[in-house]
């Protein structure tokens, strides 16, 4: 009985208030100010995932299982994690990853084959660190319009000026989040946040 009581339980809503206001949920769009950039760094990984992410000890794969570069640093190959599903239930494959990255960075030469993408650059770049940036998150326009979709642990349920509601992504490749929903209230003055 003690072990069951200590286990996390599914359900509930996490409510968050922030002074920052995000103007768009498009990861490729530039942040309008430092507060917007800070909010994106926290919220976007809940919705959209990048190929890789920084850690205290380097970089780890997210949508990329592994990667390698040629000795000159101008050709990079990333093997895409299998079994990833987007918020609309469609599978994420290397062709879709390549298309999303081409939209974010048209100057890169990106090709896809079964299970991997290759990025060729004109000059040597430590691309793996660059791909950690939120603007390289894999995101797609929702068929028929609406907010973009990704593969993160939460999907966009509703987006209004100064309010974002996320719901748990049931088919997330790392398993479903414990909390059912997250509601983010934006543009709240600091004094109001303290008083609440």
C-alpha positions as CSV (number, residue, x, y, z in Angstrom):
1,X,0.0,0.0,0.0
2,X,2.9,2.4,0.8
3,X,4.4,1.9,-2.7
4,X,1.1,2.7,-4.4
5,X,0.7,5.9,-2.3
6,X,4.2,7.1,-3.5
7,X,3.5,6.5,-7.2
8,X,2.7,9.5,-9.3
9,X,-0.9,9.6,-10.5
10,X,-2.2,10.7,-13.9
11,X,-4.5,13.7,-14.0
12,X,-4.9,17.3,-13.0
13,X,-4.0,20.6,-14.5
14,X,-0.9,22.6,-14.0
15,X,-1.5,26.4,-14.0
16,X,1.4,28.7,-14.8
17,X,1.6,32.5,-14.8
18,X,4.3,34.5,-16.5
19,X,5.0,38.2,-17.2
20,X,6.2,37.2,-20.7
21,X,3.8,37.2,-23.7
22,X,4.5,35.0,-26.7
23,X,3.2,36.5,-29.9
24,X,3.4,33.3,-32.0
25,X,3.7,29.6,-31.6
26,X,5.8,29.2,-34.7
27,X,9.2,28.1,-33.6
28,X,10.9,29.4,-36.8
29,X,9.7,33.0,-36.1
30,X,12.1,35.3,-34.3
31,X,11.4,36.2,-30.7
32,X,10.3,39.8,-30.3
33,X,12.1,40.5,-27.0
34,X,14.2,38.7,-24.3
35,X,11.0,37.8,-22.3
36,X,9.5,36.2,-25.3
37,X,12.7,34.3,-26.0
38,X,12.8,33.1,-22.4
39,X,9.2,31.9,-22.5
40,X,9.9,30.0,-25.8
41,X,12.9,28.2,-24.2
42,X,10.6,26.9,-21.5
43,X,7.3,26.3,-23.4
44,X,8.4,25.2,-26.9
45,X,10.1,21.9,-25.7
46,X,6.7,20.9,-24.2
47,X,5.1,21.2,-27.7
48,X,7.9,20.8,-30.3
49,X,11.0,18.7,-30.2
50,X,14.4,19.3,-31.8
51,X,16.7,16.6,-33.1
52,X,19.1,17.2,-30.2
53,X,19.1,19.1,-26.9
54,X,21.8,20.5,-24.6
55,X,22.6,18.9,-21.3
56,X,25.1,19.7,-18.6
57,X,27.5,17.2,-20.1
58,X,27.1,17.9,-23.8
59,X,24.3,17.2,-26.3
60,X,21.8,14.3,-26.2
61,X,19.5,13.1,-28.9
62,X,15.8,13.8,-28.9
63,X,14.3,13.1,-32.3
64,X,17.7,12.0,-33.5
65,X,19.0,8.6,-32.1
66,X,22.5,9.4,-33.1
67,X,24.6,11.5,-35.6
68,X,27.9,11.8,-37.2
69,X,29.8,14.4,-39.2
70,X,32.6,14.2,-41.8
71,X,36.0,15.4,-40.7
72,X,35.6,18.8,-42.2
73,X,32.2,19.4,-40.4
74,X,30.4,20.2,-43.6
75,X,28.3,17.0,-43.9
76,X,26.2,15.7,-41.0
77,X,24.0,12.7,-40.9
78,X,21.2,12.3,-38.2
79,X,19.4,9.0,-37.7
80,X,15.8,9.7,-36.9
81,X,14.2,8.0,-33.9
82,X,11.6,5.5,-35.0
83,X,8.1,5.2,-33.6
84,X,7.6,9.0,-33.1
85,X,4.0,10.2,-33.7
86,X,2.9,13.8,-34.2
87,X,0.0,15.3,-32.2
88,X,-2.4,14.5,-35.0
89,X,-1.4,10.8,-34.9
90,X,0.7,10.7,-38.1
91,X,4.1,9.1,-37.9
92,X,7.2,11.3,-38.1
93,X,9.7,10.1,-40.7
94,X,12.9,11.3,-42.1
95,X,11.2,13.0,-45.1
96,X,9.0,15.1,-42.8
97,X,12.0,16.0,-40.6
98,X,13.9,17.1,-43.7
99,X,11.0,19.2,-44.9
100,X,10.6,21.0,-41.5
101,X,14.4,21.8,-41.4
102,X,14.3,23.0,-45.0
103,X,11.5,25.4,-44.1
104,X,13.6,26.7,-41.1
105,X,16.9,27.0,-43.0
106,X,16.5,27.1,-46.8
107,X,20.2,27.5,-47.5
108,X,21.0,24.1,-46.1
109,X,21.1,21.2,-48.6
110,X,19.0,18.5,-46.8
111,X,18.3,15.0,-48.1
112,X,16.3,12.2,-46.5
113,X,16.5,8.5,-46.9
114,X,15.0,5.6,-45.0
115,X,15.6,6.5,-41.4
116,X,18.0,9.4,-41.6
117,X,18.6,12.9,-42.9
118,X,21.8,14.4,-44.3
119,X,22.6,18.1,-44.0
120,X,25.4,19.5,-46.2
121,X,26.8,23.0,-45.5
122,X,29.1,25.4,-47.4
123,X,31.4,25.8,-44.4
124,X,32.3,23.9,-41.3
125,X,29.8,24.4,-38.5
126,X,29.3,22.6,-35.2
127,X,25.8,21.9,-36.4
128,X,24.7,19.7,-33.5
129,X,24.9,22.7,-31.1
130,X,23.0,24.9,-33.6
131,X,20.2,22.4,-33.9
132,X,19.6,22.7,-30.1
133,X,18.0,26.1,-30.7
134,X,14.2,26.3,-30.5
135,X,13.9,27.7,-34.0
136,X,15.0,24.3,-35.3
137,X,12.2,22.5,-33.6
138,X,10.3,20.1,-35.9
139,X,6.9,21.7,-36.4
140,X,4.2,21.5,-39.1
141,X,1.2,23.4,-40.2
142,X,-2.0,21.7,-39.1
143,X,-4.0,20.5,-42.1
144,X,-7.0,22.8,-42.6
145,X,-5.3,25.6,-40.6
146,X,-4.9,26.3,-36.9
147,X,-1.9,26.1,-34.6
148,X,1.2,24.1,-35.6
149,X,1.7,20.5,-34.5
150,X,4.8,18.8,-33.2
151,X,5.7,15.7,-31.3
152,X,6.4,17.0,-27.8
153,X,4.8,15.6,-24.6
154,X,2.0,18.2,-24.9
155,X,-0.2,19.3,-27.8
156,X,-1.8,22.8,-28.3
157,X,-5.4,22.6,-27.3
158,X,-6.3,26.3,-27.4
159,X,-4.3,29.4,-28.1
160,X,-5.6,32.9,-27.3
161,X,-3.9,36.2,-26.7
162,X,-2.2,35.8,-23.4
163,X,-3.5,32.2,-22.7
164,X,-2.2,28.9,-23.9
165,X,-3.8,25.5,-23.0
166,X,-1.9,22.3,-23.6
167,X,-3.1,18.7,-23.3
168,X,-1.0,15.6,-22.8
169,X,0.1,13.8,-26.0
170,X,-1.1,10.3,-25.4
171,X,1.3,8.7,-28.0
172,X,4.5,10.5,-26.9
173,X,7.5,8.3,-27.7
174,X,8.7,8.6,-24.1
175,X,5.3,7.8,-22.6
176,X,2.4,10.0,-21.6
177,X,3.0,12.9,-19.2
178,X,1.4,12.5,-15.8
179,X,-0.5,15.8,-15.8
180,X,-3.5,16.0,-18.2
181,X,-3.2,19.7,-19.1
182,X,-1.1,22.8,-18.7
183,X,-2.7,26.3,-18.7
184,X,-0.3,29.2,-19.2
185,X,-1.5,32.7,-18.4
186,X,0.8,35.3,-20.0
187,X,1.2,39.0,-19.4
188,X,0.6,38.8,-15.7
189,X,2.3,41.7,-13.8
190,X,4.9,40.5,-11.3
191,X,3.0,42.1,-8.3
192,X,-0.1,40.2,-9.4
193,X,1.8,36.9,-9.5
194,X,3.1,37.4,-6.0
195,X,-0.4,38.4,-4.7
196,X,-2.2,35.4,-6.3
